[in-house]
Amino acid sequence: MSTDNGMILITALIRPHMEGHVVRALHDLADFPGFTFDEVRGQGRGRGQGGAYVVSDEDITYHQYLELRLVCPMDQADEICRRIEAAAWTGRKGDGVVYTMPVNSFARIREAGAKERRHD
């Protein structure tokens, strides 16, 4: 397992109907990093201007999103985030978010397993 701190986890929540646009934007990268999608649901940061919003059991609503996750080298992260943002943009409230976090360690299972087998 590599403990190289030069890797970044990119997570994006996007509208489900924008999936094709985002996938095409990622496939257009010279060094395509690979990614995963999960279906998720959640609520945004508020219900309008002013006042307090009190939720009741009958009034809980969620928005459906796709959560995209990928790990890439740090020097590619800004470009990948820009591509995701541009491809997922509709200009309407609730377009989603993109955020990054450092990756402390990273290993491809196939490659790590091959190394172990050579040492046996």
C-alpha positions in Angstrom: 0.0 0.0 0.0 1.3 3.4 -0.9 1.3 6.2 1.6 2.1 8.8 -1.0 0.2 11.9 0.0 0.0 13.1 -3.6 -3.5 11.6 -4.1 -6.9 13.3 -3.8 -10.4 11.9 -3.3 -12.9 13.9 -5.3 -16.6 13.6 -4.4 -19.4 15.2 -6.4 -23.1 15.1 -5.9 -24.8 15.7 -9.2 -28.3 15.5 -10.6 -29.0 12.0 -12.0 -30.0 13.3 -15.5 -26.5 14.9 -15.8 -24.7 11.6 -15.5 -24.0 11.2 -19.2 -22.5 14.7 -19.5 -20.2 14.1 -16.6 -19.1 10.6 -17.8 -18.2 12.0 -21.2 -16.2 14.8 -19.6 -14.2 12.3 -17.6 -13.6 10.0 -20.5 -12.2 13.0 -22.5 -9.3 13.3 -20.0 -5.9 12.1 -21.2 -5.4 10.1 -18.0 -8.9 8.8 -17.3 -8.9 8.0 -13.5 -11.9 5.7 -13.2 -14.8 6.4 -10.8 -17.8 5.1 -9.0 -21.4 6.2 -8.7 -23.9 5.7 -5.9 -27.5 6.8 -5.7 -28.0 9.0 -2.7 -30.6 11.3 -1.3 -30.5 14.3 0.9 -31.6 17.9 1.7 -30.0 21.1 0.7 -28.9 23.9 3.0 -32.3 25.6 3.6 -35.9 26.2 2.7 -35.9 29.9 1.6 -35.1 33.3 3.1 -35.6 34.1 6.7 -37.3 32.4 9.6 -36.8 28.9 11.0 -38.0 25.8 9.3 -39.4 23.1 11.6 -39.8 19.7 9.9 -42.6 17.3 10.7 -42.8 13.6 10.1 -45.2 14.2 7.2 -43.1 16.9 5.5 -39.7 15.2 5.1 -38.7 15.4 1.5 -35.4 14.4 -0.1 -33.6 15.2 -3.4 -32.2 12.4 -5.5 -28.5 12.7 -6.5 -25.7 10.6 -7.8 -22.5 10.6 -5.7 -19.4 10.3 -7.9 -16.1 9.3 -6.2 -12.7 9.1 -7.8 -9.1 9.1 -6.6 -6.5 11.0 -8.7 -3.1 12.5 -8.4 -3.1 15.9 -6.8 -1.9 17.7 -10.0 -5.0 16.5 -11.9 -7.6 17.3 -9.2 -8.4 21.0 -10.2 -8.9 20.1 -13.9 -11.1 17.1 -13.0 -13.2 19.2 -10.6 -13.6 21.9 -13.3 -14.8 19.3 -15.8 -17.3 17.8 -13.4 -18.6 21.3 -12.5 -19.0 22.4 -16.1 -20.6 19.1 -17.2 -23.1 18.9 -14.3 -24.1 22.6 -14.4 -27.7 23.4 -15.3 -27.8 26.9 -13.6 -30.7 25.9 -11.3 -30.7 25.6 -7.5 -29.7 22.1 -6.4 -27.1 21.5 -9.1 -24.9 19.7 -6.5 -21.5 20.1 -5.0 -17.9 19.0 -5.6 -15.4 18.7 -2.8 -11.9 17.1 -2.3 -10.1 15.4 0.6 -6.5 14.1 0.8 -5.9 10.3 0.5 -3.6 8.9 3.1 -2.9 5.6 1.4 -3.8 4.0 -1.9 -3.4 0.6 -3.4 -4.8 -1.2 -6.4 -5.8 -4.7 -5.2 -4.7 -6.4 -8.3 -1.3 -4.9 -8.2 -0.9 -5.4 -4.4 -1.9 -9.0 -4.7 0.6 -9.6 -7.5 3.4 -8.3 -5.3 2.4 -10.6 -2.5 2.3 -13.6 -4.7 5.8 -12.9 -6.0 7.1 -12.9 -2.4 5.5 -16.2 -1.5 
